[in-house]
Amino acid sequence: MKFIETALEIFLLYLLYKFIFDFIIPIYESSKKIKKQFGEMQDKMQNDLNKFQNHQNASQPEPSVKKDEDYIDFEEIKK
């Protein structure tokens, strides 16, 4: 009877070992890897967005400010 209890305990410990090392740890590692990849992708997208916005701002011409001395009076020409 003691042999069956010991064998059952060893079998349950083996199942627990397999569950932890073949299921729990790989899921933990893959979820950590996926989080890292999502973070890298978000950083890359943010950098690309910043580059795009900087390029848009650089390519837009500055609005010319009219000063009073730059104004030319309009004179109507009659034919």
Biopython code that builds the backbone (N, CA, C, O; Angstrom):
import numpy as np
from Bio.PDB.StructureBuilder import StructureBuilder

atoms = [
    (1, "MET", "N", (0.814, -1.180, 0.000)),
    (1, "MET", "CA", (0.000, 0.000, 0.000)),
    (1, "MET", "C", (0.872, 1.263, 0.000)),
    (1, "MET", "O", (0.553, 2.245, -0.670)),
    (2, "LYS", "N", (1.960, 1.226, 0.749)),
    (2, "LYS", "CA", (2.875, 2.360, 0.798)),
    (2, "LYS", "C", (3.503, 2.612, -0.581)),
    (2, "LYS", "O", (3.766, 3.755, -0.956)),
    (3, "PHE", "N", (3.737, 1.526, -1.325)),
    (3, "PHE", "CA", (4.321, 1.632, -2.656)),
    (3, "PHE", "C", (3.379, 2.378, -3.595)),
    (3, "PHE", "O", (3.842, 3.222, -4.362)),
    (4, "ILE", "N", (2.102, 2.107, -3.567)),
    (4, "ILE", "CA", (1.124, 2.770, -4.442)),
    (4, "ILE", "C", (1.026, 4.254, -4.103)),
    (4, "ILE", "O", (0.950, 5.078, -5.014)),
    (5, "GLU", "N", (1.024, 4.617, -2.833)),
    (5, "GLU", "CA", (0.972, 6.026, -2.425)),
    (5, "GLU", "C", (2.215, 6.771, -2.901)),
    (5, "GLU", "O", (2.125, 7.894, -3.398)),
    (6, "THR", "N", (3.366, 6.142, -2.745)),
    (6, "THR", "CA", (4.619, 6.759, -3.187)),
    (6, "THR", "C", (4.634, 6.920, -4.700)),
    (6, "THR", "O", (5.046, 7.963, -5.208)),
    (7, "ALA", "N", (4.191, 5.904, -5.418)),
    (7, "ALA", "CA", (4.152, 5.965, -6.883)),
    (7, "ALA", "C", (3.177, 7.053, -7.336)),
    (7, "ALA", "O", (3.466, 7.782, -8.285)),
    (8, "LEU", "N", (2.038, 7.169, -6.675)),
    (8, "LEU", "CA", (1.059, 8.199, -7.009)),
    (8, "LEU", "C", (1.620, 9.593, -6.740)),
    (8, "LEU", "O", (1.421, 10.502, -7.546)),
    (9, "GLU", "N", (2.320, 9.771, -5.615)),
    (9, "GLU", "CA", (2.940, 11.062, -5.317)),
    (9, "GLU", "C", (4.003, 11.423, -6.349)),
    (9, "GLU", "O", (4.082, 12.571, -6.786)),
    (10, "ILE", "N", (4.809, 10.460, -6.734)),
    (10, "ILE", "CA", (5.841, 10.712, -7.756)),
    (10, "ILE", "C", (5.191, 11.070, -9.082)),
    (10, "ILE", "O", (5.655, 11.977, -9.773)),
    (11, "PHE", "N", (4.124, 10.370, -9.446)),
    (11, "PHE", "CA", (3.416, 10.651, -10.699)),
    (11, "PHE", "C", (2.799, 12.052, -10.673)),
    (11, "PHE", "O", (2.879, 12.775, -11.666)),
    (12, "LEU", "N", (2.188, 12.442, -9.559)),
    (12, "LEU", "CA", (1.601, 13.780, -9.443)),
    (12, "LEU", "C", (2.672, 14.867, -9.475)),
    (12, "LEU", "O", (2.467, 15.921, -10.077)),
    (13, "LEU", "N", (3.806, 14.617, -8.835)),
    (13, "LEU", "CA", (4.911, 15.575, -8.913)),
    (13, "LEU", "C", (5.437, 15.701, -10.341)),
    (13, "LEU", "O", (5.790, 16.794, -10.782)),
    (14, "TYR", "N", (5.489, 14.582, -11.060)),
    (14, "TYR", "CA", (5.923, 14.595, -12.459)),
    (14, "TYR", "C", (4.936, 15.403, -13.307)),
    (14, "TYR", "O", (5.348, 16.204, -14.146)),
    (15, "LEU", "N", (3.635, 15.193, -13.087)),
    (15, "LEU", "CA", (2.638, 15.967, -13.827)),
    (15, "LEU", "C", (2.742, 17.456, -13.516)),
    (15, "LEU", "O", (2.632, 18.285, -14.419)),
    (16, "LEU", "N", (2.950, 17.798, -12.262)),
    (16, "LEU", "CA", (3.125, 19.199, -11.879)),
    (16, "LEU", "C", (4.366, 19.792, -12.541)),
    (16, "LEU", "O", (4.330, 20.918, -13.037)),
    (17, "TYR", "N", (5.459, 19.039, -12.549)),
    (17, "TYR", "CA", (6.702, 19.474, -13.205)),
    (17, "TYR", "C", (6.465, 19.727, -14.694)),
    (17, "TYR", "O", (6.867, 20.765, -15.219)),
    (18, "LYS", "N", (5.808, 18.774, -15.381)),
    (18, "LYS", "CA", (5.542, 18.930, -16.813)),
    (18, "LYS", "C", (4.629, 20.123, -17.075)),
    (18, "LYS", "O", (4.826, 20.861, -18.040)),
    (19, "PHE", "N", (3.630, 20.308, -16.214)),
    (19, "PHE", "CA", (2.705, 21.425, -16.391)),
    (19, "PHE", "C", (3.441, 22.758, -16.267)),
    (19, "PHE", "O", (3.231, 23.667, -17.071)),
    (20, "ILE", "N", (4.293, 22.866, -15.268)),
    (20, "ILE", "CA", (5.006, 24.127, -15.052)),
    (20, "ILE", "C", (6.010, 24.394, -16.174)),
    (20, "ILE", "O", (6.021, 25.483, -16.747)),
    (21, "PHE", "N", (6.852, 23.407, -16.488)),
    (21, "PHE", "CA", (7.944, 23.660, -17.437)),
    (21, "PHE", "C", (7.541, 23.521, -18.898)),
    (21, "PHE", "O", (8.239, 24.038, -19.770)),
    (22, "ASP", "N", (6.447, 22.846, -19.189)),
    (22, "ASP", "CA", (6.022, 22.719, -20.582)),
    (22, "ASP", "C", (4.841, 23.613, -20.931)),
    (22, "ASP", "O", (4.499, 23.735, -22.107)),
    (23, "PHE", "N", (4.208, 24.242, -19.944)),
    (23, "PHE", "CA", (3.048, 25.070, -20.231)),
    (23, "PHE", "C", (3.180, 26.482, -19.652)),
    (23, "PHE", "O", (3.084, 27.462, -20.390)),
    (24, "ILE", "N", (3.394, 26.591, -18.361)),
    (24, "ILE", "CA", (3.400, 27.895, -17.692)),
    (24, "ILE", "C", (4.593, 28.752, -18.123)),
    (24, "ILE", "O", (4.413, 29.903, -18.519)),
    (25, "ILE", "N", (5.785, 28.213, -18.051)),
    (25, "ILE", "CA", (6.989, 28.998, -18.388)),
    (25, "ILE", "C", (7.004, 29.421, -19.861)),
    (25, "ILE", "O", (7.306, 30.584, -20.128)),
    (26, "PRO", "N", (6.696, 28.549, -20.841)),
    (26, "PRO", "CA", (6.656, 29.028, -22.228)),
    (26, "PRO", "C", (5.613, 30.125, -22.469)),
    (26, "PRO", "O", (5.858, 31.047, -23.247)),
    (27, "ILE", "N", (4.462, 30.035, -21.815)),
    (27, "ILE", "CA", (3.455, 31.088, -21.973)),
    (27, "ILE", "C", (3.976, 32.401, -21.398)),
    (27, "ILE", "O", (3.798, 33.456, -22.007)),
    (28, "TYR", "N", (4.610, 32.351, -20.245)),
    (28, "TYR", "CA", (5.167, 33.555, -19.631)),
    (28, "TYR", "C", (6.228, 34.190, -20.533)),
    (28, "TYR", "O", (6.226, 35.402, -20.744)),
    (29, "GLU", "N", (7.133, 33.364, -21.061)),
    (29, "GLU", "CA", (8.200, 33.896, -21.918)),
    (29, "GLU", "C", (7.646, 34.473, -23.215)),
    (29, "GLU", "O", (8.098, 35.525, -23.667)),
    (30, "SER", "N", (6.674, 33.796, -23.816)),
    (30, "SER", "CA", (6.121, 34.311, -25.073)),
    (30, "SER", "C", (5.329, 35.587, -24.839)),
    (30, "SER", "O", (5.362, 36.486, -25.679)),
    (31, "SER", "N", (4.619, 35.692, -23.723)),
    (31, "SER", "CA", (3.885, 36.932, -23.455)),
    (31, "SER", "C", (4.849, 38.087, -23.212)),
    (31, "SER", "O", (4.576, 39.215, -23.622)),
    (32, "LYS", "N", (5.969, 37.817, -22.551)),
    (32, "LYS", "CA", (6.980, 38.852, -22.342)),
    (32, "LYS", "C", (7.584, 39.292, -23.683)),
    (32, "LYS", "O", (7.822, 40.479, -23.904)),
    (33, "LYS", "N", (7.827, 38.330, -24.566)),
    (33, "LYS", "CA", (8.386, 38.641, -25.884)),
    (33, "LYS", "C", (7.396, 39.466, -26.721)),
    (33, "LYS", "O", (7.794, 40.404, -27.411)),
    (34, "ILE", "N", (6.117, 39.112, -26.655)),
    (34, "ILE", "CA", (5.097, 39.841, -27.408)),
    (34, "ILE", "C", (4.967, 41.268, -26.893)),
    (34, "ILE", "O", (4.849, 42.202, -27.686)),
    (35, "LYS", "N", (4.986, 41.452, -25.565)),
    (35, "LYS", "CA", (4.935, 42.803, -25.002)),
    (35, "LYS", "C", (6.111, 43.638, -25.487)),
    (35, "LYS", "O", (5.951, 44.812, -25.821)),
    (36, "LYS", "N", (7.285, 43.034, -25.525)),
    (36, "LYS", "CA", (8.479, 43.750, -25.980)),
    (36, "LYS", "C", (8.331, 44.158, -27.445)),
    (36, "LYS", "O", (8.669, 45.283, -27.814)),
    (37, "GLN", "N", (7.824, 43.245, -28.283)),
    (37, "GLN", "CA", (7.649, 43.549, -29.699)),
    (37, "GLN", "C", (6.610, 44.640, -29.909)),
    (37, "GLN", "O", (6.796, 45.509, -30.761)),
    (38, "PHE", "N", (5.512, 44.612, -29.143)),
    (38, "PHE", "CA", (4.516, 45.671, -29.261)),
    (38, "PHE", "C", (5.106, 47.018, -28.844)),
    (38, "PHE", "O", (4.836, 48.037, -29.478)),
    (39, "GLY", "N", (5.900, 47.025, -27.793)),
    (39, "GLY", "CA", (6.546, 48.264, -27.372)),
    (39, "GLY", "C", (7.480, 48.813, -28.436)),
    (39, "GLY", "O", (7.501, 50.017, -28.691)),
    (40, "GLU", "N", (8.258, 47.924, -29.059)),
    (40, "GLU", "CA", (9.156, 48.354, -30.133)),
    (40, "GLU", "C", (8.367, 48.891, -31.323)),
    (40, "GLU", "O", (8.762, 49.880, -31.939)),
    (41, "MET", "N", (7.254, 48.238, -31.643)),
    (41, "MET", "CA", (6.434, 48.678, -32.773)),
    (41, "MET", "C", (5.817, 50.053, -32.480)),
    (41, "MET", "O", (5.764, 50.906, -33.366)),
    (42, "GLN", "N", (5.354, 50.269, -31.252)),
    (42, "GLN", "CA", (4.799, 51.570, -30.900)),
    (42, "GLN", "C", (5.873, 52.655, -30.943)),
    (42, "GLN", "O", (5.609, 53.765, -31.404)),
    (43, "ASP", "N", (7.069, 52.350, -30.472)),
    (43, "ASP", "CA", (8.164, 53.317, -30.542)),
    (43, "ASP", "C", (8.493, 53.661, -31.985)),
    (43, "ASP", "O", (8.701, 54.828, -32.319)),
    (44, "LYS", "N", (8.540, 52.644, -32.840)),
    (44, "LYS", "CA", (8.849, 52.881, -34.253)),
    (44, "LYS", "C", (7.764, 53.730, -34.911)),
    (44, "LYS", "O", (8.066, 54.640, -35.683)),
    (45, "MET", "N", (6.503, 53.433, -34.605)),
    (45, "MET", "CA", (5.407, 54.213, -35.186)),
    (45, "MET", "C", (5.451, 55.654, -34.684)),
    (45, "MET", "O", (5.196, 56.583, -35.451)),
    (46, "GLN", "N", (5.769, 55.849, -33.415)),
    (46, "GLN", "CA", (5.854, 57.203, -32.870)),
    (46, "GLN", "C", (7.002, 57.975, -33.524)),
    (46, "GLN", "O", (6.859, 59.155, -33.844)),
    (47, "ASN", "N", (8.145, 57.301, -33.720)),
    (47, "ASN", "CA", (9.277, 57.951, -34.392)),
    (47, "ASN", "C", (8.922, 58.308, -35.830)),
    (47, "ASN", "O", (9.252, 59.397, -36.299)),
    (48, "ASP", "N", (8.249, 57.393, -36.535)),
    (48, "ASP", "CA", (7.847, 57.682, -37.908)),
    (48, "ASP", "C", (6.867, 58.849, -37.959)),
    (48, "ASP", "O", (6.953, 59.696, -38.848)),
    (49, "LEU", "N", (5.937, 58.893, -37.007)),
    (49, "LEU", "CA", (4.980, 59.995, -36.962)),
    (49, "LEU", "C", (5.693, 61.310, -36.698)),
    (49, "LEU", "O", (5.368, 62.324, -37.316)),
    (50, "ASN", "N", (6.659, 61.306, -35.789)),
    (50, "ASN", "CA", (7.413, 62.527, -35.507)),
    (50, "ASN", "C", (8.200, 62.981, -36.732)),
    (50, "ASN", "O", (8.245, 64.174, -37.034)),
    (51, "LYS", "N", (8.819, 62.040, -37.437)),
    (51, "LYS", "CA", (9.559, 62.388, -38.658)),
    (51, "LYS", "C", (8.621, 62.975, -39.698)),
    (51, "LYS", "O", (8.953, 63.961, -40.357)),
    (52, "PHE", "N", (7.442, 62.365, -39.847)),
    (52, "PHE", "CA", (6.464, 62.856, -40.824)),
    (52, "PHE", "C", (6.014, 64.271, -40.468)),
    (52, "PHE", "O", (5.938, 65.137, -41.339)),
    (53, "GLN", "N", (5.716, 64.505, -39.190)),
    (53, "GLN", "CA", (5.277, 65.837, -38.775)),
    (53, "GLN", "C", (6.391, 66.857, -38.956)),
    (53, "GLN", "O", (6.128, 67.982, -39.380)),
    (54, "ASN", "N", (7.627, 66.490, -38.645)),
    (54, "ASN", "CA", (8.756, 67.405, -38.850)),
    (54, "ASN", "C", (8.933, 67.711, -40.330)),
    (54, "ASN", "O", (9.223, 68.847, -40.706)),
    (55, "HIS", "N", (8.758, 66.699, -41.162)),
    (55, "HIS", "CA", (8.889, 66.910, -42.611)),
    (55, "HIS", "C", (7.767, 67.819, -43.112)),
    (55, "HIS", "O", (8.006, 68.700, -43.938)),
    (56, "GLN", "N", (6.549, 67.611, -42.620)),
    (56, "GLN", "CA", (5.432, 68.457, -43.025)),
    (56, "GLN", "C", (5.670, 69.900, -42.603)),
    (56, "GLN", "O", (5.423, 70.827, -43.375)),
    (57, "ASN", "N", (6.145, 70.086, -41.389)),
    (57, "ASN", "CA", (6.393, 71.444, -40.895)),
    (57, "ASN", "C", (7.525, 72.112, -41.660)),
    (57, "ASN", "O", (7.471, 73.315, -41.913)),
    (58, "ALA", "N", (8.542, 71.359, -42.028)),
    (58, "ALA", "CA", (9.679, 71.930, -42.750)),
    (58, "ALA", "C", (9.309, 72.264, -44.188)),
    (58, "ALA", "O", (9.837, 73.225, -44.748)),
    (59, "SER", "N", (8.416, 71.496, -44.795)),
    (59, "SER", "CA", (8.088, 71.711, -46.199)),
    (59, "SER", "C", (7.056, 72.810, -46.400)),
    (59, "SER", "O", (6.917, 73.318, -47.513)),
    (60, "GLN", "N", (6.330, 73.189, -45.359)),
    (60, "GLN", "CA", (5.353, 74.252, -45.499)),
    (60, "GLN", "C", (6.075, 75.595, -45.505)),
    (60, "GLN", "O", (6.898, 75.869, -44.632)),
    (61, "PRO", "N", (5.760, 76.430, -46.498)),
    (61, "PRO", "CA", (6.428, 77.739, -46.537)),
    (61, "PRO", "C", (5.905, 78.629, -45.406)),
    (61, "PRO", "O", (4.743, 78.553, -45.008)),
    (62, "GLU", "N", (6.783, 79.448, -44.924)),
    (62, "GLU", "CA", (6.407, 80.390, -43.878)),
    (62, "GLU", "C", (5.468, 81.434, -44.488)),
    (62, "GLU", "O", (5.736, 81.942, -45.577)),
    (63, "PRO", "N", (4.399, 81.749, -43.815)),
    (63, "PRO", "CA", (3.502, 82.786, -44.358)),
    (63, "PRO", "C", (4.217, 84.134, -44.344)),
    (63, "PRO", "O", (4.805, 84.540, -43.342)),
    (64, "SER", "N", (4.149, 84.814, -45.490)),
    (64, "SER", "CA", (4.835, 86.104, -45.567)),
    (64, "SER", "C", (4.000, 87.151, -44.843)),
    (64, "SER", "O", (2.786, 87.241, -45.023)),
    (65, "VAL", "N", (4.667, 87.919, -44.041)),
    (65, "VAL", "CA", (4.002, 88.955, -43.260)),
    (65, "VAL", "C", (4.136, 90.257, -44.035)),
    (65, "VAL", "O", (5.240, 90.695, -44.357)),
    (66, "LYS", "N", (3.006, 90.858, -44.325)),
    (66, "LYS", "CA", (3.023, 92.132, -45.046)),
    (66, "LYS", "C", (3.242, 93.264, -44.053)),
    (66, "LYS", "O", (2.555, 93.378, -43.038)),
    (67, "LYS", "N", (4.193, 94.067, -44.371)),
    (67, "LYS", "CA", (4.449, 95.240, -43.551)),
    (67, "LYS", "C", (3.871, 96.456, -44.257)),
    (67, "LYS", "O", (3.604, 96.430, -45.458)),
    (68, "ASP", "N", (3.689, 97.483, -43.512)),
    (68, "ASP", "CA", (3.107, 98.696, -44.097)),
    (68, "ASP", "C", (3.989, 99.272, -45.190)),
    (68, "ASP", "O", (3.471, 99.808, -46.169)),
    (69, "GLU", "N", (5.285, 99.180, -45.056)),
    (69, "GLU", "CA", (6.164, 99.773, -46.060)),
    (69, "GLU", "C", (6.225, 98.937, -47.335)),
    (69, "GLU", "O", (6.679, 99.428, -48.368)),
    (70, "ASP", "N", (5.767, 97.660, -47.281)),
    (70, "ASP", "CA", (5.779, 96.834, -48.469)),
    (70, "ASP", "C", (4.513, 97.031, -49.318)),
    (70, "ASP", "O", (4.403, 96.467, -50.407)),
    (71, "TYR", "N", (3.577, 97.816, -48.827)),
    (71, "TYR", "CA", (2.308, 97.973, -49.520)),
    (71, "TYR", "C", (2.456, 98.963, -50.657)),
    (71, "TYR", "O", (3.028, 100.039, -50.485)),
    (72, "ILE", "N", (1.936, 98.594, -51.828)),
    (72, "ILE", "CA", (1.954, 99.481, -52.994)),
    (72, "ILE", "C", (0.511, 99.905, -53.255)),
    (72, "ILE", "O", (-0.382, 99.064, -53.361)),
    (73, "ASP", "N", (0.292, 101.205, -53.357)),
    (73, "ASP", "CA", (-1.041, 101.685, -53.624)),
    (73, "ASP", "C", (-1.510, 101.269, -55.011)),
    (73, "ASP", "O", (-0.744, 101.260, -55.974)),
    (74, "PHE", "N", (-2.763, 100.932, -55.083)),
    (74, "PHE", "CA", (-3.336, 100.557, -56.351)),
    (74, "PHE", "C", (-3.854, 101.814, -57.037)),
    (74, "PHE", "O", (-4.591, 102.607, -56.451)),
    (75, "GLU", "N", (-3.458, 101.970, -58.266)),
    (75, "GLU", "CA", (-3.953, 103.106, -59.044)),
    (75, "GLU", "C", (-4.688, 102.541, -60.236)),
    (75, "GLU", "O", (-4.184, 101.684, -60.962)),
    (76, "GLU", "N", (-5.898, 103.049, -60.418)),
    (76, "GLU", "CA", (-6.716, 102.573, -61.526)),
    (76, "GLU", "C", (-6.240, 103.254, -62.808)),
    (76, "GLU", "O", (-6.047, 104.468, -62.863)),
    (77, "ILE", "N", (-6.063, 102.438, -63.812)),
    (77, "ILE", "CA", (-5.626, 102.954, -65.101)),
    (77, "ILE", "C", (-6.847, 103.022, -66.011)),
    (77, "ILE", "O", (-7.520, 102.016, -66.231)),
    (78, "LYS", "N", (-7.126, 104.200, -66.534)),
    (78, "LYS", "CA", (-8.298, 104.384, -67.406)),
    (78, "LYS", "C", (-7.831, 104.400, -68.854)),
    (78, "LYS", "O", (-6.791, 104.969, -69.183)),
    (79, "LYS", "N", (-8.606, 103.776, -69.691)),
    (79, "LYS", "CA", (-8.262, 103.745, -71.111)),
    (79, "LYS", "C", (-9.113, 104.679, -71.900)),
    (79, "LYS", "O", (-8.956, 104.778, -73.116)),
]
sb = StructureBuilder()
sb.init_structure("model")
sb.init_model(0)
sb.init_chain("A")
sb.init_seg("    ")
for serial, (resi, resn, name, xyz) in enumerate(atoms, 1):
    if name == "N":
        sb.init_residue(resn, " ", resi, " ")
    sb.init_atom(name, np.array(xyz, "f"), 0.0, 1.0, " ", f" {name:<3s}", serial, name[0])
structure = sb.get_structure()
